[in-house]
Every structure is written in C-alpha cells, then in structure tokens.
Amino acid sequence: MKYLLLKSGEEKYWYELDDEGYANRQILLDEHCQIHLSCLEDCLAEGPINEEDIDGNIINLPKSEFDIIWQNALKK
C-alpha cells in the first residue's frame, strides 16, 4: 500500500493506493473546508492514480498518519 497527500489549489486529497495505483480509501477536503470520505460518498478515484500525471504537490505519508486522518474524519 502507498499513502499520499495531494495538495491542489485549496483542495487536499488523501489516498490509500494498492500496488497497482487504485484507491482503496480516499479523503477529500474541498475548497469550502468540507470533508468527503469514500466510504460515505461516491468520491473514490476512478482508475489508477499515476503521480506523474497529477498537477499539485504530492507528499508520501506513513500508513499510521493516514489512519489517524481517516479516523478523525470519520468522527466528524
């Protein structure tokens, strides 16, 4: 698994990606500071995520950090 944070403009995307680049879990913080979770809404990326094709800043995260963000988002 790979864990990424993508910052694009005012939006932030957190991804849990499998070995082929497909998102298993995704968190979106939109421009209105609203949180969207892939387990609650239809916001999971379609198709594999290719870091070379993404515009914005990409940060690799450890699983533990992604899990904390995921759990905190679920509480809201």
CORBELHU-V626767 format. One record per backbone hydrogen bond with DSSP energy under -1.0 kcal/mol. CO is the residue of the C=O (numbers start at 1). NH is the residue of the N-H. If there is no record, write none. Layout:
# CORBELHU-V626767
co;nh
CO;NH
CO;NH
This chain:
# CORBELHU-V626767
co;nh
2;17
3;61
4;15
5;59
6;13
7;57
8;11
11;8
12;29
13;6
14;27
15;4
16;24
17;2
18;21
21;49
22;18
25;16
26;38
27;14
28;36
29;12
30;33
34;30
36;28
37;40
37;41
41;43
50;53
51;54
57;7
59;5
62;66
63;67
64;68
65;69
66;70
67;71
68;72
69;73
70;74
71;75
